[in-house]
Amino acid sequence: MRITVDIKHETLELILKYTGEAKKSPAVAQVVNEFVRRQKAKEFGSLIMEGAFDYPCSPEEIQDLDR
C-alpha cells in the first residue's frame, strides 16, 4: 500500500542510517514493522505478567529471570 507522510529531514536521515537502507521507502517500512513488532511483544509481556496464560512461573519469578 502506498501512502504519503511528512517526516522531518533529520528524522529520515536517522532512519536511513539506523536501518542501513539506501532508499527511503524500504527504510520507513522497516521502521514501521519494527515498531509494530515491539508493540505486540510489549502487549504479550503484559498479558503474561497479568497471568492471562497458564504459564509455569509466577510474575515475580519471570521478573527475577529477566534481571
N, CA, C and O atoms as CSV, one atom per row, in Angstrom:
chain,resi,resn,atom,element,x,y,z
A,1,MET,N,N,0.842,-1.167,0.000
A,1,MET,CA,C,0.000,0.000,0.000
A,1,MET,C,C,0.892,1.237,0.000
A,1,MET,O,O,1.891,1.295,0.718
A,2,ARG,N,N,0.535,2.188,-0.783
A,2,ARG,CA,C,1.305,3.415,-0.851
A,2,ARG,C,C,0.573,4.501,-0.082
A,2,ARG,O,O,-0.647,4.636,-0.176
A,3,ILE,N,N,1.348,5.282,0.689
A,3,ILE,CA,C,0.812,6.429,1.408
A,3,ILE,C,C,1.817,7.562,1.317
A,3,ILE,O,O,2.975,7.356,0.954
A,4,THR,N,N,1.367,8.743,1.647
A,4,THR,CA,C,2.253,9.902,1.695
A,4,THR,C,C,2.315,10.378,3.131
A,4,THR,O,O,1.279,10.585,3.763
A,5,VAL,N,N,3.521,10.554,3.653
A,5,VAL,CA,C,3.701,11.063,5.015
A,5,VAL,C,C,4.746,12.166,5.004
A,5,VAL,O,O,5.645,12.187,4.164
A,6,ASP,N,N,4.611,13.074,5.949
A,6,ASP,CA,C,5.617,14.121,6.134
A,6,ASP,C,C,6.519,13.699,7.284
A,6,ASP,O,O,6.055,13.492,8.406
A,7,ILE,N,N,7.806,13.575,7.000
A,7,ILE,CA,C,8.796,13.203,8.005
A,7,ILE,C,C,9.900,14.254,7.946
A,7,ILE,O,O,10.374,14.612,6.867
A,8,LYS,N,N,10.300,14.739,9.107
A,8,LYS,CA,C,11.383,15.722,9.147
A,8,LYS,C,C,12.628,15.137,8.491
A,8,LYS,O,O,12.916,13.947,8.619
A,9,HIS,N,N,13.351,15.988,7.795
A,9,HIS,CA,C,14.557,15.565,7.079
A,9,HIS,C,C,15.551,14.891,8.026
A,9,HIS,O,O,16.140,13.864,7.687
A,10,GLU,N,N,15.733,15.468,9.205
A,10,GLU,CA,C,16.686,14.916,10.168
A,10,GLU,C,C,16.270,13.510,10.617
A,10,GLU,O,O,17.107,12.620,10.771
A,11,THR,N,N,14.967,13.330,10.821
A,11,THR,CA,C,14.455,12.023,11.236
A,11,THR,C,C,14.641,10.997,10.123
A,11,THR,O,O,15.029,9.858,10.381
A,12,LEU,N,N,14.367,11.398,8.907
A,12,LEU,CA,C,14.535,10.489,7.778
A,12,LEU,C,C,15.994,10.087,7.604
A,12,LEU,O,O,16.286,8.930,7.298
A,13,GLU,N,N,16.906,11.024,7.795
A,13,GLU,CA,C,18.330,10.705,7.702
A,13,GLU,C,C,18.726,9.675,8.764
A,13,GLU,O,O,19.506,8.764,8.487
A,14,LEU,N,N,18.188,9.821,9.977
A,14,LEU,CA,C,18.473,8.846,11.033
A,14,LEU,C,C,17.882,7.475,10.701
A,14,LEU,O,O,18.508,6.445,10.950
A,15,ILE,N,N,16.684,7.471,10.143
A,15,ILE,CA,C,16.052,6.205,9.742
A,15,ILE,C,C,16.928,5.492,8.726
A,15,ILE,O,O,17.163,4.290,8.844
A,16,LEU,N,N,17.409,6.215,7.739
A,16,LEU,CA,C,18.278,5.614,6.721
A,16,LEU,C,C,19.571,5.100,7.351
A,16,LEU,O,O,20.045,4.014,7.013
A,17,LYS,N,N,20.136,5.881,8.264
A,17,LYS,CA,C,21.384,5.484,8.923
A,17,LYS,C,C,21.185,4.209,9.746
A,17,LYS,O,O,21.953,3.256,9.616
A,18,TYR,N,N,20.153,4.196,10.593
A,18,TYR,CA,C,19.953,3.079,11.512
A,18,TYR,C,C,19.491,1.803,10.819
A,18,TYR,O,O,19.809,0.704,11.274
A,19,THR,N,N,18.743,1.934,9.723
A,19,THR,CA,C,18.286,0.725,9.026
A,19,THR,C,C,19.327,0.199,8.050
A,19,THR,O,O,19.323,-0.984,7.710
A,20,GLY,N,N,20.218,1.076,7.598
A,20,GLY,CA,C,21.200,0.657,6.611
A,20,GLY,C,C,20.645,0.608,5.201
A,20,GLY,O,O,21.320,0.158,4.274
A,21,GLU,N,N,19.432,1.066,5.042
A,21,GLU,CA,C,18.803,1.085,3.717
A,21,GLU,C,C,19.271,2.311,2.939
A,21,GLU,O,O,19.574,3.351,3.525
A,22,ALA,N,N,19.325,2.181,1.628
A,22,ALA,CA,C,19.727,3.307,0.785
A,22,ALA,C,C,18.506,4.089,0.300
A,22,ALA,O,O,18.611,5.272,-0.025
A,23,LYS,N,N,17.360,3.432,0.254
A,23,LYS,CA,C,16.146,4.075,-0.253
A,23,LYS,C,C,15.175,4.330,0.886
A,23,LYS,O,O,15.129,3.585,1.866
A,24,LYS,N,N,14.397,5.403,0.737
A,24,LYS,CA,C,13.520,5.851,1.817
A,24,LYS,C,C,12.377,4.880,2.106
A,24,LYS,O,O,12.129,4.550,3.266
A,25,SER,N,N,11.680,4.421,1.072
A,25,SER,CA,C,10.502,3.578,1.295
A,25,SER,C,C,10.818,2.296,2.071
A,25,SER,O,O,10.124,1.993,3.041
A,26,PRO,N,N,11.844,1.533,1.674
A,26,PRO,CA,C,12.162,0.333,2.451
A,26,PRO,C,C,12.593,0.653,3.885
A,26,PRO,O,O,12.302,-0.107,4.809
A,27,ALA,N,N,13.282,1.771,4.062
A,27,ALA,CA,C,13.734,2.159,5.400
A,27,ALA,C,C,12.548,2.479,6.299
A,27,ALA,O,O,12.491,2.012,7.437
A,28,VAL,N,N,11.608,3.264,5.804
A,28,VAL,CA,C,10.433,3.625,6.593
A,28,VAL,C,C,9.588,2.376,6.871
A,28,VAL,O,O,9.092,2.201,7.985
A,29,ALA,N,N,9.423,1.519,5.877
A,29,ALA,CA,C,8.660,0.283,6.081
A,29,ALA,C,C,9.307,-0.579,7.156
A,29,ALA,O,O,8.602,-1.171,7.973
A,30,GLN,N,N,10.625,-0.660,7.171
A,30,GLN,CA,C,11.339,-1.447,8.173
A,30,GLN,C,C,11.109,-0.888,9.575
A,30,GLN,O,O,10.897,-1.643,10.524
A,31,VAL,N,N,11.150,0.429,9.697
A,31,VAL,CA,C,10.939,1.070,10.995
A,31,VAL,C,C,9.510,0.845,11.485
A,31,VAL,O,O,9.295,0.562,12.664
A,32,VAL,N,N,8.549,0.968,10.600
A,32,VAL,CA,C,7.147,0.753,10.985
A,32,VAL,C,C,6.931,-0.699,11.410
A,32,VAL,O,O,6.279,-0.956,12.423
A,33,ASN,N,N,7.466,-1.639,10.654
A,33,ASN,CA,C,7.329,-3.058,11.006
A,33,ASN,C,C,7.967,-3.361,12.354
A,33,ASN,O,O,7.413,-4.122,13.147
A,34,GLU,N,N,9.116,-2.777,12.613
A,34,GLU,CA,C,9.801,-2.990,13.894
A,34,GLU,C,C,8.985,-2.398,15.046
A,34,GLU,O,O,8.895,-2.998,16.117
A,35,PHE,N,N,8.400,-1.240,14.829
A,35,PHE,CA,C,7.562,-0.625,15.860
A,35,PHE,C,C,6.382,-1.524,16.199
A,35,PHE,O,O,6.085,-1.747,17.372
A,36,VAL,N,N,5.713,-2.036,15.184
A,36,VAL,CA,C,4.562,-2.919,15.409
A,36,VAL,C,C,5.000,-4.190,16.127
A,36,VAL,O,O,4.312,-4.647,17.039
A,37,ARG,N,N,6.134,-4.771,15.733
A,37,ARG,CA,C,6.644,-5.981,16.380
A,37,ARG,C,C,6.908,-5.735,17.861
A,37,ARG,O,O,6.563,-6.560,18.707
A,38,ARG,N,N,7.519,-4.598,18.168
A,38,ARG,CA,C,7.822,-4.278,19.572
A,38,ARG,C,C,6.553,-4.044,20.386
A,38,ARG,O,O,6.468,-4.450,21.545
A,39,GLN,N,N,5.566,-3.387,19.775
A,39,GLN,CA,C,4.310,-3.158,20.488
A,39,GLN,C,C,3.608,-4.482,20.797
A,39,GLN,O,O,3.077,-4.664,21.893
A,40,LYS,N,N,3.605,-5.405,19.832
A,40,LYS,CA,C,3.000,-6.715,20.061
A,40,LYS,C,C,3.726,-7.462,21.174
A,40,LYS,O,O,3.090,-8.093,22.018
A,41,ALA,N,N,5.041,-7.393,21.179
A,41,ALA,CA,C,5.828,-8.059,22.222
A,41,ALA,C,C,5.528,-7.442,23.585
A,41,ALA,O,O,5.433,-8.153,24.586
A,42,LYS,N,N,5.383,-6.139,23.621
A,42,LYS,CA,C,5.065,-5.440,24.868
A,42,LYS,C,C,3.691,-5.877,25.392
A,42,LYS,O,O,3.533,-6.148,26.582
A,43,GLU,N,N,2.708,-5.943,24.502
A,43,GLU,CA,C,1.361,-6.381,24.883
A,43,GLU,C,C,1.386,-7.822,25.379
A,43,GLU,O,O,0.741,-8.147,26.376
A,44,PHE,N,N,2.122,-8.681,24.692
A,44,PHE,CA,C,2.236,-10.077,25.096
A,44,PHE,C,C,2.877,-10.187,26.475
A,44,PHE,O,O,2.421,-10.958,27.319
A,45,GLY,N,N,3.928,-9.418,26.696
A,45,GLY,CA,C,4.586,-9.412,28.001
A,45,GLY,C,C,3.644,-8.971,29.103
A,45,GLY,O,O,3.653,-9.535,30.198
A,46,SER,N,N,2.830,-7.963,28.818
A,46,SER,CA,C,1.850,-7.502,29.805
A,46,SER,C,C,0.839,-8.593,30.112
A,46,SER,O,O,0.476,-8.793,31.272
A,47,LEU,N,N,0.380,-9.299,29.090
A,47,LEU,CA,C,-0.575,-10.387,29.306
A,47,LEU,C,C,0.036,-11.486,30.163
A,47,LEU,O,O,-0.639,-12.038,31.032
A,48,ILE,N,N,1.295,-11.810,29.932
A,48,ILE,CA,C,1.969,-12.832,30.748
A,48,ILE,C,C,2.043,-12.370,32.192
A,48,ILE,O,O,1.747,-13.131,33.113
A,49,MET,N,N,2.441,-11.111,32.384
A,49,MET,CA,C,2.577,-10.586,33.747
A,49,MET,C,C,1.236,-10.523,34.473
A,49,MET,O,O,1.190,-10.620,35.699
A,50,GLU,N,N,0.145,-10.359,33.722
A,50,GLU,CA,C,-1.187,-10.311,34.315
A,50,GLU,C,C,-1.740,-11.708,34.579
A,50,GLU,O,O,-2.800,-11.852,35.188
A,51,GLY,N,N,-1.026,-12.741,34.121
A,51,GLY,CA,C,-1.479,-14.110,34.348
A,51,GLY,C,C,-2.516,-14.582,33.353
A,51,GLY,O,O,-3.297,-15.483,33.661
A,52,ALA,N,N,-2.544,-13.998,32.169
A,52,ALA,CA,C,-3.543,-14.370,31.172
A,52,ALA,C,C,-3.285,-15.753,30.567
A,52,ALA,O,O,-4.164,-16.320,29.920
A,53,PHE,N,N,-2.099,-16.287,30.774
A,53,PHE,CA,C,-1.750,-17.594,30.219
A,53,PHE,C,C,-1.420,-18.545,31.357
A,53,PHE,O,O,-1.010,-18.121,32.438
A,54,ASP,N,N,-1.602,-19.818,31.107
A,54,ASP,CA,C,-1.241,-20.832,32.089
A,54,ASP,C,C,0.255,-21.082,31.940
A,54,ASP,O,O,0.682,-22.006,31.248
A,55,TYR,N,N,1.034,-20.245,32.601
A,55,TYR,CA,C,2.493,-20.273,32.487
A,55,TYR,C,C,3.064,-20.838,33.779
A,55,TYR,O,O,2.568,-20.511,34.857
A,56,PRO,N,N,4.088,-21.674,33.702
A,56,PRO,CA,C,4.582,-22.357,34.902
A,56,PRO,C,C,5.276,-21.464,35.931
A,56,PRO,O,O,5.601,-21.934,37.021
A,57,CYS,N,N,5.509,-20.198,35.612
A,57,CYS,CA,C,6.186,-19.296,36.541
A,57,CYS,C,C,5.227,-18.190,36.979
A,57,CYS,O,O,4.325,-17.803,36.236
A,58,SER,N,N,5.433,-17.697,38.180
A,58,SER,CA,C,4.659,-16.562,38.658
A,58,SER,C,C,5.237,-15.283,38.050
A,58,SER,O,O,6.365,-15.291,37.557
A,59,PRO,N,N,4.478,-14.185,38.079
A,59,PRO,CA,C,5.025,-12.915,37.572
A,59,PRO,C,C,6.324,-12.520,38.275
A,59,PRO,O,O,7.227,-11.967,37.648
A,60,GLU,N,N,6.418,-12.802,39.569
A,60,GLU,CA,C,7.637,-12.476,40.302
A,60,GLU,C,C,8.829,-13.302,39.803
A,60,GLU,O,O,9.940,-12.787,39.676
A,61,GLU,N,N,8.587,-14.581,39.523
A,61,GLU,CA,C,9.661,-15.440,39.008
A,61,GLU,C,C,10.109,-14.975,37.627
A,61,GLU,O,O,11.297,-15.017,37.308
A,62,ILE,N,N,9.175,-14.539,36.828
A,62,ILE,CA,C,9.503,-14.026,35.489
A,62,ILE,C,C,10.369,-12.773,35.605
A,62,ILE,O,O,11.351,-12.615,34.879
A,63,GLN,N,N,9.989,-11.880,36.534
A,63,GLN,CA,C,10.784,-10.669,36.729
A,63,GLN,C,C,12.190,-11.015,37.200
A,63,GLN,O,O,13.157,-10.400,36.751
A,64,ASP,N,N,12.317,-11.983,38.091
A,64,ASP,CA,C,13.636,-12.401,38.561
A,64,ASP,C,C,14.474,-12.971,37.423
A,64,ASP,O,O,15.679,-12.728,37.360
A,65,LEU,N,N,13.848,-13.726,36.525
A,65,LEU,CA,C,14.575,-14.300,35.386
A,65,LEU,C,C,15.006,-13.229,34.401
A,65,LEU,O,O,16.014,-13.377,33.711
A,66,ASP,N,N,14.236,-12.150,34.340
A,66,ASP,CA,C,14.506,-11.088,33.388
A,66,ASP,C,C,15.687,-10.219,33.809
A,66,ASP,O,O,16.208,-9.455,32.996
A,67,ARG,N,N,16.105,-10.319,35.029
A,67,ARG,CA,C,17.206,-9.470,35.524
A,67,ARG,C,C,18.530,-10.013,35.210
A,67,ARG,O,O,19.543,-9.410,35.563
